[in-house]
Amino acid sequence: MSEATTSPDGLDDEAVLLAGHGSRREKSNEQVRELAAALEGRLGIPVDAAFLELAEPAIDEAIAGLASTVSQVTVVHLSLFAASHVKNDVPLAVQQAREAHPNLTIDNGAHLGVHPAILDLLDDRAAAVEAELGVDREADDVAVVLCARGSSDPDANADVHKLARLLYEGRAFSRVEASFVGVTEPLLDETLHDLAKTRPDAVVVLPYMLGDGVLTGRIKDGADEFDEEYPYVDVAYGEPLGTDPRLLDVLGDRWQEARTGSVEMSCDTCKYKVELDGYEADQGGARAMLRALTHQAEHADREDVDDDPHVHDPPEKHVAVCTNQTCAQDGAPAVLERLRQAARDSDQCDARITRSSCLGRCGEGPMVAVYPDGVWYGGVGEDDADGIVSSHLDRDRIVSELVDQTL
């Protein structure tokens, strides 16, 4: 265990700031504080908790409070993946704190990421579900679904797939699949239905979440619904990571990396650093930094985080593209990707574009449904996607020649 030292000016030499996201659920915020207290016991130096939004203290407030008592602060992220909060929002807050406290050394660490302790934790979570179901991976066909939140950052989503593969390697699971509860694909219900075709003895669903919040609830509900729909497959879900002591092993390593200048981030596959297909507009980080500044300003305007809604409003439109068998054969996957690309290229489009199961118009597709407008387009080709975005999604002008029906 490290021991706190004192600098020549009488200040404690170092403190750690554990940066969590923040939640309206005080139970989730208490989990961050509980981990901070446990990490303080592990490291032997002061560890405070701070939050990016929705809870107090904010990161800048916490650093300001530490500035009068320590000479060095190491920010450690309580984030599973490196998406916009880790890559943009927290670094912005850290840089602003450096400018406000020039005599304070502030080191910024990495996210939890992929770590042997997390794999060990997930293995135990899966074993607990196996015991509940009365199955044994060595003797039975046991499949695992690792379900995460989902991100608009491809690098963050790739970490879920890497964790799933590492959980599979060296263990007797028949399959370990990565899945998501939103934002990206494959979604949980799609993954579970694909697994059902292989008729495993049991499916273990592991929520890859820190706390037991709304998203974890969706994962558990999805597992329960699937269990009712497919009685020939036993399905059960595990618990989130919570405050398991093994997280302290990861946080301790991330602290040591940050304070010794050995933080490693995945810059070769970061959409802000390199040009990735479909994310060209994000390269260079200018748009991301503007988003981070706007995000920060909107939350700073709030006086009561308990009463005010979160700033991330739902999109104006939801576009569903049927990718069921008939539409898929007619080119629906290409239409889906072209719509997404056109939406990303647009400065006006505010829409979420997702795949859908059968819309009941087989032979008339590919089908594209736009809500809340209730407009269904039929026979949509890849070349039609730009027109749907530029006319309907950007300017609310229906592309009449493609309309199949209106609801």
Backbone hydrogen bonds in HBPLUS format (Angstrom, degrees):
<---DONOR---> <-ACCEPTOR-->    atom                        ^
c    i                          cat <-CA-CA->   ^        H-A-AA   ^      H-
h    n   atom  resd res      DA  || num        DHA   H-A  angle D-A-AA Bond
n    s   type  num  typ     dist DA aas  dist angle  dist       angle   num
A0013-ASP N   A0005-THR O   2.74 MM   8  5.37 164.2  1.76 150.7 146.5     1
A0007-SER N   A0011-LEU O   2.80 MM   4  5.45 165.5  1.82 173.3 171.1     2
A0010-GLY N   A0007-SER O   2.92 MM   3  5.49 159.3  1.96 124.7 127.3     3
A0012-ASP N   A0069-THR O   2.98 MM  57  6.17 137.2  2.17 168.9 158.0     4
A0071-SER N   A0012-ASP O   3.22 MM  59  6.76 133.1  2.46 153.5 166.1     5
A0015-ALA N   A0072-GLN O   2.92 MM  57  6.39 141.9  2.07 151.1 163.1     6
A0074-THR N   A0015-ALA O   3.00 MM  59  6.47 154.7  2.06 150.2 157.8     7
A0016-VAL N   A0046-PRO O   2.84 MM  30  6.23 157.6  1.89 150.7 158.4     8
A0048-ASP N   A0016-VAL O   2.89 MM  32  6.32 158.0  1.93 164.9 163.8     9
A0017-LEU N   A0074-THR O   2.88 MM  57  6.07 163.6  1.91 144.4 146.9    10
A0076-VAL N   A0017-LEU O   2.86 MM  59  6.06 165.5  1.88 152.8 157.1    11
A0018-LEU N   A0048-ASP O   2.77 MM  30  6.10 166.2  1.79 169.6 170.4    12
A0050-ALA N   A0018-LEU O   3.00 MM  32  6.12 154.6  2.06 155.0 150.7    13
A0019-ALA N   A0076-VAL O   2.86 MM  57  6.06 162.4  1.89 158.8 164.8    14
A0078-LEU N   A0019-ALA O   2.91 MM  59  5.68 173.5  1.92 144.0 143.2    15
A0020-GLY N   A0050-ALA O   2.90 MM  30  6.21 169.2  1.91 160.6 157.1    16
A0052-LEU N   A0020-GLY O   2.96 MM  32  6.41 144.0  2.10 148.4 159.1    17
A0053-GLU N   A0021-HIS O   2.98 MM  32  6.15 152.0  2.06 157.5 165.2    18
A0028-SER N   A0025-ARG O   2.98 MM   3  5.54 130.2  2.23 112.4 123.6    19
A0029-ASN N   A0025-ARG O   3.38 MM   4  6.86 154.7  2.45 146.3 153.2    20
A0030-GLU N   A0026-GLU O   2.85 MM   4  6.08 149.4  1.94 148.3 157.1    21
A0031-GLN N   A0027-LYS O   3.12 MM   4  6.40 137.6  2.31 138.1 148.4    22
A0031-GLN N   A0028-SER O   3.17 MM   3  5.15 127.9  2.46  92.8 106.1    23
A0033-ARG N   A0029-ASN O   3.14 MM   4  6.53 159.6  2.19 147.2 152.4    24
A0034-GLU N   A0030-GLU O   2.77 MM   4  5.96 150.0  1.86 145.1 154.1    25
A0035-LEU N   A0031-GLN O   2.97 MM   4  6.19 157.4  2.02 145.7 150.8    26
A0036-ALA N   A0032-VAL O   2.92 MM   4  6.18 151.1  2.00 146.0 154.8    27
A0037-ALA N   A0033-ARG O   2.95 MM   4  6.22 157.7  2.00 148.3 153.1    28
A0038-ALA N   A0034-GLU O   3.01 MM   4  6.26 157.3  2.06 145.8 152.2    29
A0039-LEU N   A0035-LEU O   2.80 MM   4  5.96 153.2  1.87 147.9 155.4    30
A0040-GLU N   A0036-ALA O   2.95 MM   4  6.18 148.6  2.05 144.2 152.5    31
A0041-GLY N   A0037-ALA O   3.15 MM   4  6.47 151.8  2.23 142.3 149.1    32
A0042-ARG N   A0038-ALA O   2.99 MM   4  6.29 142.7  2.13 139.7 150.5    33
A0043-LEU N   A0039-LEU O   2.82 MM   4  6.04 164.1  1.85 157.5 159.9    34
A0044-GLY N   A0040-GLU O   2.80 MM   4  5.48 151.2  1.89 141.9 150.1    35
A0051-PHE N   A0057-PRO O   2.90 MM   6  6.16 151.6  1.98 154.6 163.3    36
A0062-ALA N   A0058-ALA O   2.93 MM   4  6.17 158.8  1.98 156.9 163.0    37
A0063-ILE N   A0059-ILE O   2.98 MM   4  6.21 160.4  2.02 152.8 157.9    38
A0064-ALA N   A0060-ASP O   2.98 MM   4  6.12 156.2  2.04 142.5 149.4    39
A0065-GLY N   A0061-GLU O   3.00 MM   4  6.25 147.2  2.11 142.1 150.8    40
A0066-LEU N   A0062-ALA O   3.08 MM   4  6.37 141.3  2.23 141.2 151.2    41
A0066-LEU N   A0063-ILE O   3.11 MM   3  5.06 123.4  2.44  93.7 108.1    42
A0067-ALA N   A0063-ILE O   2.92 MM   4  6.04 135.7  2.12 147.0 159.3    43
A0069-THR N   A0066-LEU O   2.92 MM   3  5.38 161.6  1.95 118.2 124.4    44
A0070-VAL N   A0066-LEU O   3.01 MM   4  6.01 144.4  2.14 169.2 179.6    45
A0105-THR N   A0071-SER O   3.07 MM  34  6.28 173.8  2.08 148.2 146.2    46
A0073-VAL N   A0105-THR O   2.76 MM  32  6.21 159.9  1.80 164.6 171.7    47
A0107-ASP N   A0073-VAL O   2.86 MM  34  6.33 157.5  1.91 156.5 163.9    48
A0075-VAL N   A0107-ASP O   2.72 MM  32  6.06 169.1  1.73 170.9 168.8    49
A0109-GLY N   A0075-VAL O   2.79 MM  34  5.76 152.0  1.87 156.7 165.3    50
A0112-LEU N   A0079-SER O   2.80 MM  33  5.89 166.9  1.82 169.2 172.8    51
A0113-GLY N   A0080-LEU O   3.13 MM  33  5.59 141.4  2.28 124.2 134.9    52
A0087-LYS N   A0083-ALA O   2.88 MM   4  5.94 165.6  1.90 163.0 167.6    53
A0088-ASN N   A0084-SER O   2.74 MM   4  5.27 146.5  1.85 138.4 145.2    54
A0089-ASP N   A0084-SER O   3.16 MM   5  6.58 155.1  2.23 142.9 150.5    55
A0090-VAL N   A0085-HIS O   2.91 MM   5  5.96 174.5  1.91 165.1 163.7    56
A0092-LEU N   A0088-ASN O   2.98 MM   4  6.03 149.0  2.08 144.0 152.6    57
A0093-ALA N   A0089-ASP O   3.13 MM   4  6.44 158.9  2.17 146.6 151.6    58
A0094-VAL N   A0090-VAL O   2.86 MM   4  6.13 156.1  1.92 157.0 164.6    59
A0095-GLN N   A0091-PRO O   2.87 MM   4  6.04 161.7  1.91 148.9 153.3    60
A0096-GLN N   A0092-LEU O   3.01 MM   4  6.21 159.4  2.05 150.1 155.7    61
A0097-ALA N   A0093-ALA O   3.01 MM   4  6.18 146.4  2.12 139.1 148.3    62
A0098-ARG N   A0094-VAL O   2.90 MM   4  6.22 148.0  2.01 148.1 157.1    63
A0099-GLU N   A0095-GLN O   3.13 MM   4  6.43 151.5  2.21 144.5 151.2    64
A0100-ALA N   A0096-GLN O   3.03 MM   4  6.27 145.0  2.16 139.3 149.1    65
A0101-HIS N   A0097-ALA O   2.86 MM   4  5.97 137.6  2.04 145.5 156.1    66
A0104-LEU N   A0101-HIS O   2.99 MM   3  5.50 165.5  2.01 122.8 126.5    67
A0118-ILE N   A0115-HIS O   3.03 MM   3  5.41 127.7  2.31 108.0 121.0    68
A0119-LEU N   A0115-HIS O   3.20 MM   4  6.61 155.9  2.27 153.0 160.0    69
A0120-ASP N   A0116-PRO O   2.98 MM   4  6.23 156.6  2.03 149.4 155.6    70
A0121-LEU N   A0117-ALA O   2.99 MM   4  6.19 150.2  2.08 139.2 147.3    71
A0122-LEU N   A0118-ILE O   2.87 MM   4  6.14 162.4  1.90 153.1 157.1    72
A0123-ASP N   A0119-LEU O   2.93 MM   4  6.11 153.5  2.00 146.5 153.8    73
A0124-ASP N   A0120-ASP O   3.11 MM   4  6.39 154.0  2.18 143.8 149.8    74
A0125-ARG N   A0121-LEU O   2.95 MM   4  6.29 152.9  2.02 148.4 156.7    75
A0126-ALA N   A0122-LEU O   2.93 MM   4  6.19 156.1  1.99 149.6 155.4    76
A0127-ALA N   A0123-ASP O   2.95 MM   4  6.21 154.0  2.02 144.7 152.3    77
A0128-ALA N   A0124-ASP O   3.01 MM   4  6.25 149.8  2.11 147.5 154.4    78
A0129-VAL N   A0125-ARG O   3.29 MM   4  6.63 150.7  2.39 141.6 148.4    79
A0130-GLU N   A0126-ALA O   2.94 MM   4  6.26 157.2  2.00 152.0 159.0    80
A0131-ALA N   A0127-ALA O   2.98 MM   4  6.23 155.7  2.04 146.1 152.0    81
A0132-GLU N   A0128-ALA O   3.08 MM   4  6.33 148.1  2.19 137.7 146.4    82
A0133-LEU N   A0129-VAL O   2.92 MM   4  6.22 150.3  2.01 150.5 158.3    83
A0134-GLY N   A0130-GLU O   2.80 MM   4  5.89 122.6  2.13 140.9 156.9    84
A0135-VAL N   A0130-GLU O   3.05 MM   5  5.20 161.4  2.08 143.4 146.1    85
A0139-ALA N   A0136-ASP O   2.95 MM   3  5.44 137.4  2.13 112.8 124.1    86
A0140-ASP N   A0136-ASP O   2.65 MM   4  5.50 162.0  1.68 173.8 176.6    87
A0201-ASP N   A0141-ASP O   2.85 MM  60  5.08 133.7  2.06 131.5 146.0    88
A0202-ALA N   A0141-ASP O   3.23 MM  61  6.63 151.3  2.32 157.8 156.3    89
A0174-SER N   A0142-VAL O   2.86 MM  32  5.64 155.9  1.92 140.3 146.8    90
A0143-ALA N   A0202-ALA O   2.97 MM  59  6.33 169.7  1.98 158.5 158.4    91
A0204-VAL N   A0143-ALA O   2.78 MM  61  6.19 163.9  1.80 156.4 160.5    92
A0144-VAL N   A0175-ARG O   2.87 MM  31  6.17 156.4  1.93 144.6 152.5    93
A0177-GLU N   A0144-VAL O   2.81 MM  33  6.24 161.4  1.84 159.6 160.0    94
A0145-VAL N   A0204-VAL O   2.78 MM  59  6.16 158.7  1.83 158.3 161.1    95
A0206-LEU N   A0145-VAL O   2.79 MM  61  6.05 171.9  1.80 165.8 168.3    96
A0146-LEU N   A0177-GLU O   2.81 MM  31  6.10 162.6  1.84 165.2 171.2    97
A0179-SER N   A0146-LEU O   2.94 MM  33  6.00 149.1  2.04 156.1 149.6    98
A0147-CYS N   A0206-LEU O   2.95 MM  59  6.03 160.8  1.99 150.0 156.4    99
A0208-TYR N   A0147-CYS O   2.67 MM  61  5.55 176.4  1.67 148.1 147.9   100
A0148-ALA N   A0179-SER O   3.00 MM  31  6.40 160.9  2.04 147.1 142.8   101
A0181-VAL N   A0148-ALA O   2.92 MM  33  6.30 140.7  2.07 156.9 169.4   102
A0156-ALA N   A0153-ASP O   3.13 MM   3  5.46 122.4  2.48 105.9 118.8   103
A0157-ASN N   A0153-ASP O   3.20 MM   4  6.56 161.3  2.24 154.4 159.6   104
A0158-ALA N   A0154-PRO O   2.93 MM   4  6.06 145.6  2.05 141.0 150.5   105
A0159-ASP N   A0155-ASP O   3.31 MM   4  6.63 138.6  2.49 138.3 147.3   106
A0159-ASP N   A0156-ALA O   3.16 MM   3  5.35 131.5  2.40  99.0 111.1   107
A0160-VAL N   A0157-ASN O   3.10 MM   3  5.38 132.4  2.33 102.3 114.2   108
A0162-LYS N   A0158-ALA O   2.95 MM   4  6.27 151.2  2.03 147.1 155.9   109
A0163-LEU N   A0159-ASP O   2.90 MM   4  6.10 161.2  1.94 147.5 151.9   110
A0164-ALA N   A0160-VAL O   2.94 MM   4  6.18 158.0  1.99 147.8 154.2   111
A0165-ARG N   A0161-HIS O   2.99 MM   4  6.20 158.0  2.03 146.0 151.5   112
A0166-LEU N   A0162-LYS O   2.92 MM   4  6.15 162.8  1.95 153.1 157.8   113
A0167-LEU N   A0163-LEU O   2.85 MM   4  6.03 147.5  1.96 147.2 156.1   114
A0168-TYR N   A0164-ALA O   3.09 MM   4  6.31 138.5  2.27 138.1 148.9   115
A0168-TYR N   A0165-ARG O   3.08 MM   3  5.02 125.1  2.39  92.9 107.3   116
A0169-GLU N   A0165-ARG O   2.94 MM   4  6.24 157.5  1.99 153.6 159.1   117
A0171-ARG N   A0168-TYR O   3.14 MM   3  5.59 163.9  2.17 134.1 134.3   118
A0180-PHE N   A0186-PRO O   2.94 MM   6  6.15 139.6  2.10 149.9 160.1   119
A0188-LEU N   A0180-PHE O   2.95 MM   8  5.64 128.4  2.22 160.2 156.7   120
A0184-THR N   A0182-GLY O   2.76 MM   2  5.65 146.7  1.87 102.0  93.5   121
A0191-THR N   A0187-LEU O   3.03 MM   4  6.33 161.1  2.06 158.1 164.0   122
A0192-LEU N   A0188-LEU O   2.91 MM   4  6.13 165.0  1.93 160.4 164.2   123
A0193-HIS N   A0189-ASP O   3.00 MM   4  6.14 158.1  2.05 144.5 150.3   124
A0194-ASP N   A0190-GLU O   3.03 MM   4  6.23 152.4  2.10 145.7 153.2   125
A0195-LEU N   A0191-THR O   2.98 MM   4  6.23 154.2  2.04 147.0 154.2   126
A0196-ALA N   A0192-LEU O   2.96 MM   4  6.20 146.8  2.08 144.4 153.4   127
A0197-LYS N   A0194-ASP O   3.29 MM   3  5.58 138.2  2.47 101.6 111.5   128
A0198-THR N   A0195-LEU O   2.93 MM   3  5.53 150.0  2.03 115.7 124.2   129
A0199-ARG N   A0196-ALA O   3.02 MM   3  5.13 157.1  2.08 106.4 113.8   130
A0203-VAL N   A0234-ASP O   2.75 MM  31  6.24 151.6  1.83 159.3 167.2   131
A0236-ALA N   A0203-VAL O   3.24 MM  33  6.73 154.5  2.31 167.5 174.7   132
A0205-VAL N   A0236-ALA O   2.98 MM  31  6.20 170.4  1.99 153.0 155.9   133
A0238-GLY N   A0205-VAL O   2.82 MM  33  6.23 150.9  1.90 162.5 166.4   134
A0241-LEU N   A0209-MET O   2.85 MM  32  6.16 160.3  1.89 173.7 168.4   135
A0242-GLY N   A0210-LEU O   2.74 MM  32  5.08 135.5  1.93 133.2 144.2   136
A0217-GLY N   A0213-GLY O   2.98 MM   4  6.22 150.3  2.07 145.8 154.7   137
A0218-ARG N   A0214-VAL O   3.01 MM   4  6.41 144.1  2.14 144.8 154.6   138
A0219-ILE N   A0215-LEU O   3.10 MM   4  6.46 153.4  2.17 147.2 153.7   139
A0220-LYS N   A0216-THR O   3.01 MM   4  6.34 160.9  2.05 151.9 156.7   140
A0221-ASP N   A0217-GLY O   2.86 MM   4  6.06 156.9  1.91 148.0 154.8   141
A0222-GLY N   A0218-ARG O   2.86 MM   4  6.03 156.3  1.91 145.9 152.5   142
A0223-ALA N   A0219-ILE O   2.99 MM   4  6.28 152.9  2.07 147.8 154.7   143
A0224-ASP N   A0220-LYS O   2.98 MM   4  6.22 158.1  2.03 147.1 153.0   144
A0225-GLU N   A0221-ASP O   2.88 MM   4  6.11 162.3  1.91 153.9 158.4   145
A0226-PHE N   A0222-GLY O   3.05 MM   4  6.17 157.4  2.10 142.7 148.9   146
A0227-ASP N   A0223-ALA O   2.94 MM   4  6.12 152.2  2.02 144.8 152.7   147
A0228-GLU N   A0224-ASP O   3.08 MM   4  6.38 147.8  2.19 146.9 154.4   148
A0229-GLU N   A0225-GLU O   3.05 MM   4  6.28 150.5  2.14 143.7 152.1   149
A0230-TYR N   A0226-PHE O   2.90 MM   4  6.01 148.4  2.01 153.2 160.1   150
A0233-VAL N   A0230-TYR O   3.14 MM   3  5.82 168.3  2.15 122.8 125.2   151
A0244-ASP N   A0241-LEU O   3.39 MM   3  6.26 165.2  2.42 140.7 144.8   152
A0247-LEU N   A0244-ASP O   2.94 MM   3  5.86 162.8  1.97 129.8 134.2   153
A0248-LEU N   A0245-PRO O   2.94 MM   3  5.41 143.0  2.08 108.8 119.1   154
A0249-ASP N   A0246-ARG O   3.10 MM   3  5.24 132.5  2.33  98.2 110.2   155
A0251-LEU N   A0247-LEU O   2.89 MM   4  6.18 170.2  1.90 155.9 158.5   156
A0252-GLY N   A0248-LEU O   2.81 MM   4  5.80 154.3  1.88 141.8 149.0   157
A0253-ASP N   A0249-ASP O   3.13 MM   4  6.34 152.8  2.21 139.5 146.0   158
A0254-ARG N   A0250-VAL O   2.92 MM   4  6.25 159.2  1.97 153.9 160.2   159
A0255-TRP N   A0251-LEU O   2.90 MM   4  6.09 148.7  1.99 145.8 154.2   160
A0256-GLN N   A0252-GLY O   3.04 MM   4  6.26 160.4  2.08 145.5 150.4   161
A0257-GLU N   A0253-ASP O   2.94 MM   4  6.18 156.9  2.00 149.9 156.2   162
A0258-ALA N   A0254-ARG O   3.07 MM   4  6.20 160.8  2.11 142.7 147.5   163
A0259-ARG N   A0255-TRP O   3.07 MM   4  6.28 170.1  2.08 158.1 159.7   164
A0260-THR N   A0256-GLN O   3.22 MM   4  6.19 130.7  2.48 137.9 148.7   165
A0262-SER N   A0257-GLU O   2.84 MM   5  4.81 161.4  1.87 151.9 149.8   166
A0261-GLY N   A0258-ALA O   3.28 MM   3  5.27 165.8  2.30 104.3 107.6   167
A0267-CYS N   A0265-MET O   2.93 MM   2  5.69 133.1  2.16 106.9  93.0   168
A0269-THR N   A0266-SER O   3.36 MM   3  5.95 156.1  2.42 111.4 117.4   169
A0270-CYS N   A0267-CYS O   3.38 MM   3  4.90 173.4  2.38  98.8  99.7   170
A0273-LYS N   A0270-CYS O   2.93 MM   3  5.32 153.7  2.00 112.8 121.2   171
A0274-VAL N   A0270-CYS O   3.03 MM   4  6.18 162.2  2.07 169.8 174.9   172
A0284-GLY N   A0272-TYR O   2.94 MM  12  5.25 151.3  2.03 121.4 125.4   173
A0279-TYR N   A0276-LEU O   2.90 MM   3  5.34 163.9  1.92 137.3 139.7   174
A0282-ASP N   A0279-TYR O   3.01 MM   3  5.60 154.3  2.08 116.6 124.2   175
A0283-GLN N   A0280-GLU O   3.21 MM   3  5.57 154.0  2.28 108.6 115.9   176
A0285-GLY N   A0282-ASP O   3.21 MM   3  5.95 165.1  2.23 138.4 142.1   177
A0289-MET N   A0285-GLY O   2.81 MM   4  5.98 157.0  1.87 153.7 159.1   178
A0290-LEU N   A0286-ALA O   3.02 MM   4  6.26 155.7  2.08 146.2 152.8   179
A0291-ARG N   A0287-ARG O   2.98 MM   4  6.23 155.0  2.05 143.1 150.0   180
A0292-ALA N   A0288-ALA O   2.89 MM   4  6.17 152.1  1.97 145.7 153.6   181
A0293-LEU N   A0289-MET O   2.91 MM   4  6.17 156.3  1.96 149.7 155.3   182
A0294-THR N   A0290-LEU O   2.92 MM   4  6.14 161.3  1.96 150.5 155.8   183
A0295-HIS N   A0291-ARG O   2.78 MM   4  5.90 161.8  1.81 150.2 156.0   184
A0296-GLN N   A0292-ALA O   2.92 MM   4  6.05 158.4  1.97 144.3 150.0   185
A0297-ALA N   A0293-LEU O   2.96 MM   4  6.14 159.9  2.00 147.1 152.4   186
A0298-GLU N   A0294-THR O   2.92 MM   4  6.12 160.8  1.96 154.4 159.1   187
A0299-HIS N   A0295-HIS O   3.23 MM   4  6.43 157.9  2.28 145.7 151.0   188
A0300-ALA N   A0296-GLN O   2.93 MM   4  6.08 145.3  2.05 143.7 154.3   189
A0301-ASP N   A0297-ALA O   3.18 MM   4  6.39 134.1  2.41 141.9 151.3   190
A0302-ARG N   A0299-HIS O   3.17 MM   3  5.51 162.6  2.21 109.6 115.0   191
A0307-ASP N   A0304-ASP O   3.30 MM   3  5.78 138.7  2.48 108.5 117.3   192
A0308-ASP N   A0304-ASP O   3.24 MM   4  6.33 161.1  2.27 158.3 163.8   193
A0313-ASP N   A0311-VAL O   2.74 MM   2  5.69 120.2  2.10 119.3 101.6   194
A0316-GLU N   A0350-ASP O   3.11 MM  34  5.62 122.4  2.45 126.8 138.7   195
A0317-LYS N   A0350-ASP O   3.24 MM  33  6.59 152.7  2.32 147.4 154.3   196
A0352-ARG N   A0317-LYS O   2.96 MM  35  6.47 153.7  2.03 152.2 157.0   197
A0318-HIS N   A0371-TYR O   2.73 MM  53  5.15 160.4  1.77 146.8 153.0   198
A0371-TYR N   A0318-HIS O   2.87 MM  53  5.15 167.0  1.89 150.9 155.3   199
A0319-VAL N   A0352-ARG O   2.79 MM  33  6.07 170.0  1.80 160.9 164.3   200
A0354-THR N   A0319-VAL O   2.88 MM  35  6.28 163.3  1.91 173.0 175.9   201
A0320-ALA N   A0369-ALA O   2.84 MM  49  5.13 161.2  1.88 151.3 156.5   202
A0369-ALA N   A0320-ALA O   2.85 MM  49  5.13 167.4  1.87 154.7 156.8   203
A0321-VAL N   A0354-THR O   2.90 MM  33  6.28 157.3  1.96 154.3 161.9   204
A0356-SER N   A0321-VAL O   2.74 MM  35  5.44 139.4  1.90 142.4 135.7   205
A0322-CYS N   A0367-MET O   3.08 MM  45  5.52 158.7  2.12 149.2 155.8   206
A0323-THR N   A0356-SER O   2.98 MM  33  5.99 166.8  2.00 163.0 158.6   207
A0328-ALA N   A0324-ASN O   2.73 MM   4  5.66 158.6  1.77 167.9 174.4   208
A0329-GLN N   A0325-GLN O   2.99 MM   4  6.21 153.7  2.06 148.0 154.1   209
A0330-ASP N   A0326-THR O   3.18 MM   4  6.47 134.7  2.39 138.8 151.1   210
A0330-ASP N   A0327-CYS O   3.04 MM   3  4.98 128.6  2.32  93.0 107.3   211
A0332-ALA N   A0327-CYS O   2.99 MM   5  5.42 154.3  2.06 138.6 139.8   212
A0331-GLY N   A0328-ALA O   3.13 MM   3  5.28 163.8  2.16 107.0 110.6   213
A0335-VAL N   A0331-GLY O   3.23 MM   4  6.54 152.8  2.30 147.8 155.9   214
A0335-VAL N   A0332-ALA O   3.05 MM   3  4.94 114.1  2.50  94.9 111.4   215
A0336-LEU N   A0332-ALA O   2.86 MM   4  6.10 162.1  1.89 161.5 165.8   216
A0337-GLU N   A0333-PRO O   3.09 MM   4  6.36 165.0  2.12 149.3 152.1   217
A0338-ARG N   A0334-ALA O   2.98 MM   4  6.11 154.9  2.04 144.5 151.8   218
A0339-LEU N   A0335-VAL O   2.90 MM   4  6.09 159.2  1.94 154.7 159.8   219
A0340-ARG N   A0336-LEU O   3.05 MM   4  6.31 162.1  2.08 149.9 154.8   220
A0341-GLN N   A0337-GLU O   2.93 MM   4  6.13 158.3  1.98 146.1 152.1   221
A0342-ALA N   A0338-ARG O   2.91 MM   4  6.08 164.5  1.94 149.8 154.1   222
A0343-ALA N   A0339-LEU O   2.89 MM   4  6.07 154.2  1.95 148.3 155.8   223
A0344-ARG N   A0340-ARG O   2.94 MM   4  6.18 153.4  2.02 146.3 153.3   224
A0345-ASP N   A0341-GLN O   2.97 MM   4  6.22 147.2  2.08 145.9 155.2   225
A0346-SER N   A0342-ALA O   3.11 MM   4  6.24 124.9  2.43 136.6 149.7   226
A0346-SER N   A0343-ALA O   3.25 MM   3  5.17 140.5  2.42  93.6 104.6   227
A0364-GLU N   A0361-ARG O   2.95 MM   3  5.62 157.4  2.00 144.7 147.7   228
A0379-GLY N   A0364-GLU O   2.70 MM  15  5.67 129.7  1.95 135.8 148.2   229
A0380-VAL N   A0366-PRO O   3.13 MM  14  5.28 168.9  2.14 144.6 141.4   230
A0368-VAL N   A0377-TYR O   2.91 MM   9  5.02 159.0  1.96 143.8 148.8   231
A0377-TYR N   A0368-VAL O   2.68 MM   9  5.02 174.3  1.68 155.1 156.1   232
A0370-VAL N   A0375-VAL O   2.77 MM   5  5.27 167.2  1.78 157.4 161.8   233
A0374-GLY N   A0370-VAL O   2.86 MM   4  5.82 121.6  2.20 136.7 154.0   234
A0375-VAL N   A0370-VAL O   3.17 MM   5  5.27 152.6  2.25 149.8 150.6   235
A0407-LEU N   A0374-GLY O   2.72 MM  33  4.82 157.2  1.77 145.0 152.4   236
A0376-TRP N   A0405-GLN O   2.86 MM  29  5.33 163.9  1.89 176.4 173.6   237
A0404-ASP N   A0376-TRP O   2.70 MM  28  5.55 169.3  1.71 149.5 152.8   238
A0405-GLN N   A0376-TRP O   3.29 MM  29  5.33 159.4  2.34 135.8 139.4   239
A0378-GLY N   A0402-LEU O   2.93 MM  24  5.93 154.0  2.00 174.8 175.4   240
A0384-ASP N   A0381-GLY O   2.93 MM   3  5.23 148.5  2.03 107.3 117.3   241
A0385-ALA N   A0382-GLU O   3.29 MM   3  5.63 156.2  2.35 107.9 114.4   242
A0388-ILE N   A0384-ASP O   3.14 MM   4  6.48 153.4  2.22 154.2 161.9   243
A0389-VAL N   A0385-ALA O   3.10 MM   4  6.40 159.9  2.14 154.8 159.8   244
A0390-SER N   A0386-ASP O   2.86 MM   4  6.02 175.4  1.87 155.7 156.9   245
A0391-SER N   A0387-GLY O   2.88 MM   4  5.66 154.2  1.95 140.9 148.1   246
A0392-HIS N   A0388-ILE O   2.96 MM   4  5.23 124.1  2.28 119.8 134.5   247
A0393-LEU N   A0388-ILE O   3.06 MM   5  6.52 161.1  2.10 152.8 158.9   248
A0394-ASP N   A0389-VAL O   2.79 MM   5  5.95 136.6  1.98 161.5 173.3   249
A0395-ARG N   A0391-SER O   3.06 MM   4  5.28 141.9  2.21 117.9 129.5   250
A0397-ARG N   A0391-SER O   2.92 MM   6  5.03 171.6  1.93 124.2 123.1   251
A0396-ASP N   A0392-HIS O   2.88 MM   4  4.33 134.7  2.09 121.0 124.3   252
A0402-LEU N   A0399-VAL O   3.04 MM   3  5.84 162.0  2.07 125.1 130.7   253
A0403-VAL N   A0400-SER O   3.20 MM   3  5.27 156.7  2.25 105.1 112.0   254
